[in-house]
């Protein structure tokens, strides 16, 4: 598809809250129906401290527990966020979304725990969501060979 003589690219965000294997498969199918020049896929979303998702995750963790789907490639322990009122300052609240308690860089991401991952992957703070990536890859490969 071209608009004004320019090829069109779409970026599809997958793995958001509530995402399942069925919704991910449907999103990929619909992307191929768009007839765009390029489609990119991202799995998971970065959680920022003042975004509705970041605020909700900090509230649900309550400084006591982690949540399924709370992940970071560089996490070495479960990610436990504190809501703003539990932090001594705004800076302390914001830092926990980018650094662990020892000051190591650890950006916080969320990937839907409803995706087809092994329980150990979902429970791991740095789990590798290989089943979801493989499912995405297989879906794209099937669609590209039948299109």
MARLUM-938917 format. One record per residue (C-alpha): x, y, z. Coordinates in pm, whole numbers, padded with zeros to 5 digits, always signed. Example, Ala and Ser with C-alpha at 12.3 -4.5 7.8 and 13.67 -1.06 7.14 Angstrom:
! residues 2
+01230-00450+00780 +01367-00106+00714 
This chain:
! residues 147
+00000+00000+00000 +00126+00347-00081 -00015+00676+00036 +00091+00984-00162 +00341+00763-00344 +00513+00654-00021 +00533+00297+00106 +00353+00249+00437 +00502+00080+00743 +00313-00035+01054 +00446-00125+01398 +00239-00373+01596 +00275-00387+01976 +00209-00735+02110 +00209-00875+02463 +00009-00593+02621 -00214-00662+02925 -00470-00927+02831 -00285-01044+02518 -00328-01416+02449 -00208-01655+02181 -00541-01606+02002 -00526-01225+02003 -00161-01228+01896 -00236-01463+01608 -00529-01245+01500 -00313-00930+01512 -00055-01091+01284 -00327-01208+01045 -00475-00861+01026 -00131-00709+00966 -00088-00923+00656 -00432-00813+00537 -00314-00449+00541 -00088-00496+00238 +00180-00264+00377 +00543-00244+00262 +00685-00330+00606 +00534-00458+00930 +00733-00454+01252 +00641-00638+01570 +00737-00558+01929 +00670-00797+02216 +00606-00632+02552 +00593-00273+02664 +00827-00059+02870 +00666+00054+03193 +00721+00418+03279 +00663+00552+03631 +00389+00803+03554 +00206+00603+03287 -00122+00438+03385 +00043+00094+03346 +00342+00190+03563 +00122+00341+03834 -00105+00034+03834 +00188-00208+03854 +00347-00016+04143 +00013-00012+04325 -00036-00386+04271 +00319-00471+04382 +00272-00247+04688 +00640-00287+04773 +00572-00648+04880 +00544-00872+04576 +00619-00897+04207 +00357-00942+03937 +00337-01204+03663 +00470-01045+03345 +00696-00790+03516 +01027-00847+03338 +01368-00707+03254 +01649-00872+03060 +01894-00749+03321 +01696-00835+03636 +01880-01051+03888 +01595-01070+04139 +01216-01034+04130 +01101-00684+04039 +00901-00536+04327 +00778-00181+04273 +00660+00064+04535 +00376+00310+04477 +00469+00678+04494 +00344+00729+04856 +00581+00452+04976 +00884+00631+04828 +01075+00912+04999 +01080+01122+04682 +00963+01138+04322 +01318+01054+04215 +01318+00736+04426 +00983+00638+04274 +01104+00699+03920 +01446+00530+03966 +01291+00192+04049 +01158+00176+03693 +01513+00196+03552 +01745+00065+03827 +01737-00211+04086 +01804-00151+04456 +02180-00195+04400 +02189+00071+04128 +02222-00172+03835 +02042-00065+03516 +01719-00266+03498 +01444-00111+03287 +01099-00251+03369 +00886-00413+03100 +00552-00589+03098 +00465-00894+02889 +00122-01050+02918 +00134-01360+03140 -00157-01491+02932 +00077-01567+02641 +00181-01933+02587 +00492-01931+02805 +00611-02190+03053 +00527-02102+03416 +00899-02083+03494 +00948-01817+03224 +00659-01609+03355 +00786-01641+03713 +01143-01544+03622 +01227-01173+03646 +01443-01208+03334 +01255-01485+03156 +01301-01522+02782 +00961-01540+02612 +01076-01786+02348 +00738-01955+02297 +00570-01624+02213 +00852-01520+01981 +00842-01860+01809 +00463-01835+01770 +00502-01489+01616 +00778-01610+01385 +00577-01917+01278 +00267-01706+01213 +00459-01460+00998 +00635-01736+00807 +00306-01920+00736 +00137-01600+00620 +00427-01489+00401 +00443-01825+00220 +00068-01834+00154 +00032-01468+00055 
